Amino acid sequence: MNLYIERGTNNFDFLRVLAALLIAFSHSYALLNRYDVEPFMLATHHRYDGSFIALGIFFAISGFLITKSVVHSGSLLQYAWKRFLRIQPLLIVVCLLSIFIIGPLFSNLNTASYFSNATTYTYLRNIFPATGIQFGLPGVFEHNLKENGVNGSLWTLIIEERLYVFTAIVFWLHRKFKKTYIALIVFYNLLYVWNNHVVYFSSSNFLNGQSAYYALLFLNAGNIKDNWIYIQDKGVKLGRLQIFNNWSPGMVQDPQKTWIGLEYFCSINDSFWNLADNQIFSIAKKELQKIGLVAENEITDHVVIRTEKAYPAYFGTYHKIDEVRNYLNEINNLFLIGRNGMHRYNNTDHSMLTAMEAAEQIQSGKINKAAIWEINTGEEYNG
């Protein structure tokens, strides 16, 4: 999944809108005290409602994006400020509107009694949900059929913002002790599964109920790793990047640093190919910052490598490839292997397999060049 592209080029906003509509639909049954006929409850034999599914979508997306945010932030202070701007400004407006507009309009208390009640002002604690939520205001919605909370949905922010804090705390663990961080998440998964599906041993909200389930979605989604990322942002020339640490820790000398390979597609002797190394580095550095992957002060080293004929061309006279192949196959001691030898979009593993097959045939004396060409022809993996 590609996070390092401009907003609007992925489906996260669509999924959020879809989930929000599903929550509104499901909650309408709860507010009318008709939860027993909510369609999702009926379809799942009263196990799950629509809001359960929708909140799963929200927490999975949030875990993925927030973990990326903390990793890519220049400091914990920068991360905290971004998280504050994400929720608190609008939440402050909502709380003030609830206290000073919705409250007086819908309270069964007179204005003087409403504003003299201390509970009216303790509602301001909702500006920071991580400390807990106050759902009601004095006399407001007291005669509703089901719920009398002013904004019952705020409970999800308790989980959300506490997970923000947790993610910030383990930020340095994630960078310096990656295996420890992953082990903690795995251990939490095992505890949750054991408590809910094997032997029940705790009623704690950390291990039981919807709160724990949503926390797991958040944390597991945040642990997703990117290897290859295709860049779809039309504002940059960068075509693809690789995070070598995520392919294998053995590919980097210092596991505390992240090595990123940026791929620029060009032709030999075109304008980009002929740029000096420092010019290419300057472009790459600016584009990494533009797509939000790293800050300038995080880049400590670079190297520029030009690879000729990195990709085989499937146009021009390619339709005559079989004629070339059949002709070359007649040369008994000539074996075509790898990407350039076969003019095929093989990855490294496929190229190595073609070489191993050729070597085995040469060693055994049993020549079957068709077997070499059969490598990387299956539909389950190609390119």
C-alpha positions in Angstrom: 0.0 0.0 0.0 1.3 3.4 -1.0 1.2 6.1 1.6 3.7 8.5 0.2 1.5 10.1 -2.4 -0.7 13.1 -2.4 -4.0 13.0 -0.7 -6.8 12.1 -3.2 -4.8 9.4 -5.0 -5.8 6.6 -2.6 -9.2 5.3 -1.3 -8.8 6.2 2.4 -11.2 9.1 2.3 -13.8 7.0 0.4 -13.5 4.3 3.1 -13.9 6.9 5.8 -17.0 8.3 4.3 -18.4 4.9 3.8 -17.7 3.9 7.4 -19.2 7.2 8.7 -22.5 6.6 6.7 -22.6 3.0 8.0 -22.2 4.3 11.6 -25.0 6.9 11.1 -27.2 4.2 9.7 -26.6 1.7 12.5 -26.9 4.3 15.3 -30.2 5.4 14.0 -31.6 2.1 15.1 -30.0 2.4 18.5 -31.5 5.9 19.0 -35.0 4.7 18.1 -34.5 1.7 20.5 -34.9 -0.7 17.6 -31.5 -2.3 17.7 -33.1 -5.7 17.5 -34.1 -5.2 13.8 -30.8 -3.5 12.7 -29.9 -5.3 9.4 -26.4 -6.2 10.4 -27.5 -7.5 13.7 -30.1 -9.7 12.0 -27.6 -11.0 9.4 -25.0 -11.9 12.1 -27.6 -13.4 14.6 -27.2 -10.3 16.9 -23.4 -10.6 17.2 -22.2 -7.5 15.2 -23.9 -4.3 14.1 -22.9 -2.0 11.3 -21.0 0.4 13.5 -18.8 -2.5 14.7 -17.7 -3.1 11.1 -17.3 0.6 10.3 -15.2 1.3 13.4 -13.0 -1.6 12.4 -12.4 0.3 9.1 -11.6 3.5 11.0 -9.2 2.0 13.5 -7.3 -0.1 10.8 -6.8 3.0 8.6 -5.9 5.1 11.6 -3.3 2.6 12.9 -1.7 2.4 9.5 -1.5 6.2 9.0 -0.7 7.2 12.6 2.2 4.7 12.9 3.6 6.0 9.6 3.2 9.6 10.9 5.2 8.9 14.1 8.0 7.2 12.1 8.2 9.9 9.6 8.0 12.9 12.0 11.2 14.7 12.7 10.6 14.6 16.5 8.1 13.5 19.0 7.0 17.1 19.5 6.3 17.4 15.8 4.3 14.2 15.9 2.3 15.5 18.9 1.6 18.8 17.2 0.3 17.0 14.1 -1.9 14.8 16.1 -3.3 17.8 18.1 -4.1 19.7 14.8 -5.8 16.6 13.5 -8.5 16.3 16.2 -8.4 19.0 18.9 -9.3 22.2 17.0 -12.6 20.9 15.7 -13.2 19.0 18.9 -12.9 22.2 20.8 -15.5 23.8 18.5 -17.9 20.8 19.0 -17.5 20.9 22.8 -18.2 24.6 22.9 -21.2 24.3 20.6 -22.5 21.4 22.8 -22.2 23.4 26.0 -23.4 26.9 24.9 -25.8 26.1 22.0 -27.2 22.6 22.1 -27.2 22.4 25.9 -29.5 25.5 26.6 -31.7 24.7 23.7 -32.5 21.1 24.6 -32.1 21.0 28.4 -35.2 20.7 30.5 -33.6 23.0 33.0 -34.0 26.7 32.8 -31.1 28.7 31.6 -29.9 29.9 35.0 -30.0 26.4 36.5 -28.2 24.9 33.5 -25.3 27.4 33.5 -25.0 27.3 37.3 -24.6 23.5 37.2 -20.9 22.5 37.6 -21.5 19.5 35.3 -22.0 21.9 32.4 -18.4 23.0 32.6 -16.8 19.7 33.4 -18.0 18.7 29.9 -14.9 20.6 28.7 -12.8 17.6 29.7 -13.9 16.1 26.4 -11.4 18.4 24.6 -8.8 15.8 25.7 -10.6 12.4 25.4 -7.5 10.4 26.5 -8.4 11.5 30.1 -11.9 10.1 29.8 -15.3 11.3 28.4 -18.3 13.0 30.0 -21.3 12.1 27.8 -24.1 14.0 29.3 -25.0 17.7 30.0 -27.5 18.7 32.7 -31.1 18.0 31.6 -30.1 17.5 28.0 -31.9 14.7 26.0 -33.1 13.1 29.3 -36.3 11.9 27.7 -34.8 10.2 24.7 -36.0 6.7 23.9 -32.6 5.2 24.4 -29.4 7.3 24.7 -29.2 10.6 26.5 -25.6 11.4 25.8 -24.9 14.6 23.8 -22.3 12.9 21.6 -22.0 9.3 22.4 -19.5 8.6 19.6 -16.8 10.4 21.5 -16.0 7.2 23.3 -13.9 6.1 20.3 -11.6 9.0 20.8 -10.7 7.6 24.2 -9.1 4.6 22.5 -7.8 6.6 19.5 -5.9 9.2 21.5 -4.6 6.8 24.1 -3.2 4.8 21.2 -1.6 8.0 19.9 0.2 8.3 23.2 1.1 4.6 23.3 2.5 4.8 19.7 4.5 7.9 20.7 6.0 6.1 23.8 7.1 3.1 21.7 8.4 5.4 19.0 12.0 5.0 20.1 11.5 1.3 20.7 10.2 1.1 17.1 13.3 2.8 15.8 16.0 1.3 18.1 14.5 -2.0 19.2 12.3 -3.0 16.3 12.2 -6.7 17.2 11.1 -5.8 20.8 8.3 -3.6 19.5 7.0 -6.3 17.2 7.3 -8.9 20.0 5.1 -6.7 22.2 2.4 -6.5 19.5 2.5 -10.2 18.9 2.3 -10.9 22.7 -0.8 -8.6 23.0 -2.4 -10.5 20.1 -1.8 -13.8 21.8 -3.1 -12.6 25.1 -6.3 -11.3 23.5 -6.9 -14.5 21.5 -6.2 -16.7 24.6 -8.5 -14.6 26.8 -11.4 -14.4 24.3 -11.2 -17.8 22.6 -9.3 -20.3 24.8 -9.4 -19.6 28.5 -11.1 -16.5 29.9 -9.0 -15.1 32.7 -9.6 -11.3 32.7 -12.4 -8.8 32.3 -10.0 -5.9 31.8 -10.8 -3.6 28.9 -7.2 -4.1 27.7 -8.0 -7.8 27.0 -11.7 -8.0 26.6 -14.5 -6.4 24.5 -14.6 -4.0 21.6 -12.0 -1.6 23.0 -9.3 -4.3 22.9 -10.4 -5.5 19.5 -10.2 -2.0 18.0 -6.8 -1.4 19.7 -5.5 -4.6 18.1 -6.7 -3.4 14.7 -4.9 -0.1 15.2 -1.6 -1.7 16.3 -1.6 -4.5 13.8 -2.3 -2.2 10.9 0.5 0.1 12.1 2.9 -2.8 11.9 2.5 -3.2 8.2 5.8 -2.9 6.3 6.4 -1.5 2.9 9.0 -3.0 0.6 8.3 -1.8 -2.9 6.3 1.4 -3.3 5.1 2.6 -6.7 4.8 6.4 -6.7 1.7 7.7 -8.4 2.2 11.4 -7.7 2.3 13.2 -11.0 4.2 16.0 -9.4 7.4 14.0 -9.1 9.6 12.1 -11.6 10.3 9.3 -9.0 8.7 6.1 -10.2 9.3 3.6 -7.5 11.2 3.2 -4.2 12.4 0.3 -2.1 13.0 0.1 1.6 15.9 -2.4 1.8 15.6 -2.9 5.5 12.2 -4.4 5.0 13.4 -6.9 2.3 16.0 -8.2 4.8 18.0 -6.8 7.7 21.0 -8.5 6.1 20.9 -6.0 3.2 21.9 -3.1 5.4 25.1 -2.6 7.5 23.5 -0.5 10.2 19.9 -1.6 11.1 19.4 1.6 13.0 19.4 3.5 9.7 16.9 3.1 6.8 18.3 2.6 3.3 15.9 3.6 0.6 16.4 3.0 -3.1 14.8 5.5 -5.5 14.2 4.4 -9.0 14.0 6.8 -11.9 13.0 5.4 -15.3 14.9 6.9 -18.2 16.8 6.0 -21.3 20.6 6.0 -21.9 21.8 9.5 -22.8 18.5 11.3 -22.2 18.6 14.5 -20.2 18.0 12.9 -16.8 20.6 10.1 -17.4 23.3 12.7 -18.2 22.8 14.8 -15.1 25.6 14.9 -12.6 25.3 12.7 -9.5 24.9 15.6 -7.2 22.1 17.0 -9.5 20.3 13.7 -9.4 20.7 13.5 -5.6 19.3 17.1 -5.3 16.2 16.1 -7.3 15.7 12.9 -5.2 16.1 14.7 -1.9 13.5 17.3 -2.9 11.0 14.7 -4.1 11.4 12.6 -1.0 10.4 15.7 1.1 7.6 16.5 -1.3 5.9 13.2 -0.9 6.4 13.3 2.9 8.7 10.4 3.3 11.7 12.0 5.0 12.9 15.3 6.2 16.0 16.9 4.7 18.0 16.6 8.0 17.3 12.8 8.1 19.3 12.1 4.9 22.9 11.3 5.8 24.4 9.6 2.7 23.7 8.8 -0.9 25.0 7.0 -4.0 23.8 7.2 -7.6 23.9 4.1 -9.8 23.0 4.0 -13.5 21.9 0.7 -14.8 21.7 0.2 -18.5 19.0 -2.0 -20.0 17.3 -2.6 -16.6 14.0 -3.3 -18.2 13.3 -5.3 -21.4 11.3 -3.5 -24.0 8.1 -5.2 -25.1 7.5 -3.2 -28.2 9.1 -2.6 -31.6 10.4 -5.9 -33.0 9.5 -7.8 -29.8 6.9 -9.8 -31.8 9.8 -11.6 -33.4 11.3 -12.8 -30.1 10.4 -16.4 -30.8 12.4 -16.4 -34.0 15.4 -15.1 -32.1 14.9 -17.7 -29.4 14.5 -20.6 -31.7 17.6 -19.6 -33.7 19.8 -19.2 -30.6 18.5 -22.5 -29.1 20.1 -24.3 -32.0 23.5 -23.4 -30.6 24.1 -26.3 -28.3 26.6 -24.7 -25.9 24.7 -21.4 -25.6 22.2 -21.0 -22.7 20.1 -17.9 -22.4 19.5 -16.9 -18.7 18.4 -13.9 -16.7 16.6 -10.8 -17.6 18.8 -9.5 -20.4 19.8 -13.0 -21.7 16.1 -14.0 -22.2 14.8 -10.4 -22.7 12.2 -11.2 -20.1 11.1 -9.2 -17.0 12.5 -11.7 -14.5 13.2 -10.7 -10.9 16.4 -11.7 -9.2 14.9 -15.0 -7.9 13.8 -16.0 -11.4 17.1 -15.1 -12.9 18.9 -17.2 -10.4 16.6 -20.1 -11.1 17.3 -19.9 -14.8 21.1 -19.9 -14.1 20.7 -22.9 -11.7 18.6 -24.9 -14.3 21.2 -24.1 -17.0 24.1 -25.2 -14.8 22.3 -28.5 -13.9 21.7 -29.3 -17.5 25.3 -28.6 -18.4 26.6 -30.7 -15.5 24.2 -33.6 -16.2 24.5 -33.5 -20.0 20.7 -33.6 -20.3 19.9 -30.6 -22.3 16.3 -29.2 -22.3 16.3 -25.5 -22.9 12.5 -25.4 -22.9 12.7 -26.0 -19.1 14.7 -22.8 -18.7 12.0 -20.9 -20.6 9.3 -22.4 -18.4 10.6 -20.5 -15.4 8.4 -17.5 -14.5 5.6 -18.3 -16.8 3.0 -19.2 -14.1 0.1 -16.9 -13.4 0.7 -16.9 -9.7 3.9 -14.8 -10.0 5.1 -12.8 -12.9 7.3 -9.7 -12.6 
